[in-house]
Every structure is written in C-alpha cells, then in structure tokens.
Amino acid sequence: MTRLVVSTLAGLALAAAAGSGIAEAQHYKGKTLTILINYPPGGPNDIEGRLIGRHIAKHIPGDPTIVVKNMAGGAGNIGINFMGDSAPKDGTTMAFFTWNPLDQILQSEGLRFKYEQFEWVAGVQQPVVVYARRDTPPGLKEPRDILKASQFKAGALAPASHGTLRMTMSLDLLGVNYRLVAGYKGLKEVETAVQQNEVQLSNSSLPGWRASIDPTMLKTGIVMPLYHFDSQTADSRFVPSPALPEVKTFLQLYKEVKGADAMPSGPTWDALILINSMIDSMFRVAFLPPGVNKESLAILRTAFTNVWKDEAFMADYEKTVRTRAGLVVGPEAERAVKALAEAKPSTVAFIRDYVAKMERQN
C-alpha cells in the first residue's frame, strides 16, 4: 500500500512537472518578444541589445520571434516612461536600457517612475572609457597631456546623465580646462561629433569603444584613450577593469599628475564614488513593466542566465566587444536598485547643485 501511495505521489509529481514544462513551453509559443533600446541605433546600448536579441530566443521555451526596437529621447527616459505607462504586461516587451539612477536621485521631472517599480530581469556590467582627439591643441601624445589642453569641448548626453557626470567630475578632479557641450541624444551622435572635430573629448562604454570607436578612430590615430574608471572592491580597494588592461585607470592618471601618494577627496570625489558604485554594479539593465506576470519574469531571468552560458553568444559577443561582460541576475539587480535609497543627503545635495550649475552654463 505504501509503495502504491509513494508511486502514485511520484507519478503526480512527474505529471505536475511535465505539465509545468508544457505550460512554460506554450507561454511564448507563437509570440513576439520586443526588446526595447532607449538610445538611438548604432550606439553601445544598441550594439549590445542586438547581440542579445540574436541569441536569446533559443533559450526561451516556445522560441518566440525577437524584434529589437529603438525608443530614444529624453536622455533615455522616454523608453523608461513607456515601460511604466504603456508597455503590455504580458511579458512581450522587455527593456534593455542604459539606466541613469541619478534621474531618480535628483527627482528629475523627465522620469515618471522609480526603478524599483519595475520587474528586474538582469543587468550587465561594463567599464567606461574617457577618450580624446590626439590633435586637441597643443596635441596629445600621452593621457597626461590632456592637462595642457585649454578650453576644448567635451561632448556628452544630458547634464544629469551618469556618463556626463562621471566624465566632468573626473576632469574637474584632474584640474582640466574644458567646456561642456551636452544634450546629444545618444553616444553614437557624440562619437560622430568627435570624429568631425565638433567636440574633442567624450566617453563610451566598452561595447561602443571596442566595436565602433576602436576601428574607426583609435586604429586610425584620431583618438586615444585617457582613462577608465576604477572599480571598488568589497574591501574598498580601487582596481582596474580586466577588460581594459591597455588603458590607464582614473586613479592611475591622477597619481601620475598629482603625485604617487595623492588621493582625491572632497564632495566631488564622494559624488564620483557614489555614481561609480551604482553604474559599476549594472551599466545596462533588463526589466519588465510593473505588474507583469511572474511566469514571464521567471522565464526571461532564466533565459538571460543561459545566454551568458551560451558559447555561441559569448563568441559573438567577444568578437564584437573583445571581452566577457559580467551578468547580474534578477535578485542581485533588485538589491542594486534598492541601494539608490542609501545615498547620503549631503552627496545628493552636492550632485543637484553640480547639475544645476552645468545646466546654467551649457
């Protein structure tokens, strides 16, 4: 009798598992999954999103059709607001965005939703390179020569963009004399402006640096990398990114020009550390609309995890970006988002004043 009961229970469990698998397989069968990019085509966000779009379908039961669409504007916030306002909650629209947590910290009017309202699928870690034209007067032969340049133009997105702030704060700490030109819709536009010598300095995440800037401007001698941002470890050490062994870090350049024992300090440095800590955790983010069904969330979290184990994807990714990016999956991504609330009020106040000053000057 006992054997019969155990056997029956085991059979029920297997049937339930099989039924769950069948339901999961049917969830996306015959459907289209739209991956939204919140910046224009051709930029780093677009490059990486399309790489993921090329490989993720085979890791989603039901093998849905994948469509990648760009929804640029508002320094990325048009796409974010669409995900909160209008995106369907059936799991058929997923954001793969460059996020800007500073918009939430600064209570930007352009951002109508808090990031913790969304359902988090994953995040991708990426280092950022600050680069400049070699012919920036009086000419750059090595990164420290940027301190000799005077009143050159630094191209950027909105003043409140984390990329803009990381770049300008680091230049301020170095004591560089520059003029900010902000308001470009995407980094591809900034890259074009650098190529045409409308601006002389900017920054890019790793995919844009490897896939676009390297072949068009680095190898041709138009630009040179100045530095990438140091990552901070759990024990508060600052370390270089293994993805950019050929590029100095900000602190390496700082010590080179200020002295071997020099270390930045003050509110600008505190603000830069805060921004770096959030963006180093996740540079790109994948999420679903608020209130989406939990089945879609679970399936897509698993799909992202499996894509990062897929050697065909990694080979394609490395061919383009020349490195392996770190993946941050759902619960870990949610913890990074919650850290937004932990920013010190004094640092938040400094960032607000800093951004307001840039907006008045730009």
Secondary structure, DSSP 8 states (H G I E B T S, - for coil): -HHHHHHHHHHHHHHHHHHHHHHHHHHSTT-EEEEEESS-TTSHHHHHHHHHHHHGGGGSTT--EEEEEE---GGGHHHHHHHHHTS-SSS-EEEEEE--HHHHHTT-TT--S-GGGSEEEEEEE--EEEEEETTSTT--SSGGGGGG-EEEEEE-S-TTSHHHHHHHHHHHHHT-EEEEE---SSHHHHHHHHHTTS-SEEEEEHHHIIIIIIIIIITTTSEEEEEE--EE-TTS-EE--TT-TTS-BHHHHHHHHH-TT----SHHHHHHHHHHHHHHH-SEEEEE-TT--HHHHHHHHHHHHHHTT-HHHHHHHHHHHSS--EEEEHHHHHHHHHGGGG--HHHHHHHHHHHHHHHHH-
